[in-house]
Amino acid sequence: MKKYPIKSSQQNFKSAWQAIFGLSGVILLCLLVGLGKVLVPIFPLGSLVVGLFLYRRYPILYVGFTWWLWFLAPFVRRLIDYQAGYLTYGPWILSPLIVTSISGLTLIRYLPKLHYRHSLPFLLSLGGVGYGFLISLITMPINGPTIIHLLSWATPILFGFHVYVNWQDYPQYRQNLERVFFWGVLVMGVYGIFQYLVAPQWDNFWLINSGIRTYGRAEPLKIRVWSTMMIPQKFGVVMAGGLLLLFIRKGVLRFLVAGFGYLAFVLSTVRAAWLNWLVGLFILLASLKPRWQTRIITSIIVASIIIIPLSLVDPFASVIGSRLESFSHVEEDNSYNARLEGYNELIQPALSEFFGRGLGTRLETEHTNIAAYDNGVLVLLFSLGWFGSTIYLSGIGLIFAQLLRDNSLNQDVFATTSRAISISTFFVQILFNPVMIAEFALPVWVFASLVMASQKYYSKRDVNN
């Protein structure tokens, strides 16, 4: 059996960890001595330098480092702004966004030798994004927000493509991402519970100064948890994928991690994320052999023994209970009614958009405070129109068709779980959130690309066996 060796540059990670811990040390030191304002340029530029170094010499660690930035960068930014005394300039996801965009170099490198059939889904969806960007250039001037919108749409696709074309190292990527999400769920879960119980001053500062009131009051036991990320919806969609990956993790420690993760997850009170997790679980169970089904059901029972008693006692019971009750009384739910009213008002103009209005389009209805941002279908149609949306969705459709028709995933439970995460995230989130953008899109493209990488890895391995 032919084995695909790890590149020699990845066998010694000493310099990689020195770069990562060096950047982390500078950030931590500045924050400890109250010089957070100094980090306004240092944090994104330092992240970019480390990202380029890892991309060039340690591509597997580059992927893990990028995910950690998506997990933690908004939290670091809140600390920086709190010490600065004002909301500093620039998008909150600037650091992870520019580091993720480095993966665009992979497309440039591989473009002359791309295999058309396997790369077509990525190229089609990128074509749809490129079309939307051209419309943006026609309808609005080129500025910082326009570029940020382009990166938010394009980088998840580019990052997924980067993972896919490195299919020879699929086992190492699988191991790395299992570890990243395991510890990521723990860190975000612990901080999420702390955030709910304490309402730290830096989180209060951001909540008050950003003008966003939908995340709850800036008081302990009143906040909708968004943990170290930017908003509860983004935290929820990433945590849903991480919690599904916990099912295939070995060791007793996973139950402790699950306890923190699930409690923070439900305290986010994001029903779309809960549905995302549930649909992913059903897809996963339907795809696995009985032995794994039994293991997952056992894990759910153990996790329930930990979570349910906590969710039934104060200070958690009231917020979780009221959100769960809203499923059975949706007609009395203000959020649901606002979304429905806004959707009914926007759907007709959205369906008449043939050419679209460009990336970054955000429409608010005349009679409600609901925005087009709250529904992925509306965002897609208003941004790309029917023309661009058809191109973009053709890429997604080709990928899912490949994921669903391949029966070889039974030999790799990680790939099976990745497929469940990607499919459930797309089809659930497109009803509630812009699943084409940034954190919403990353689980779709990265985990779908991992599945495609696993398919190619095993097919080549079997041929050479």
Secondary structure, DSSP 8 states (H G I E B T S, - for coil): -------GGGS--HHHHHHHHHHHHHHHHHHHTT-GGGHHHHHHHHHHHHHHHHHHH-HHHHHHHHHHHHHHHHHHHHHHHHHHTS--SS-TTHHHHHHHHTTHHHHHHHGGG--HHHHHHHHHHHHHHHHHHHHHHHHS---HHHHHHHHHHHHHHHHHHHHHHTGGGHHHHHHHHHHHHHHHHHHHHHHHHHHHHH--HHHHHHHHHTT--TTB-SSTTTB---TTSSSHHHHHHHHHHHHHHHTT--STHHHHHHHHHHHHHHHTT-HHHHHHHHHHHHHHHHHS-HHHHHHHHHHHHHHHHHHHHHHTSTTTHHHHHHHHHTTT-GGG-HHHHHHHHHHHHHHHHHHT-SS---TT---B-SSSS-BGGG-HHHHHHHHHHHHHHHHHHHHHHHHHHHHHH--GGGG-HHHHHHHHHHHHHHHHHTTTS-TTSHHHHHHHHHHHHHHHHHHHHHHHHHHT-
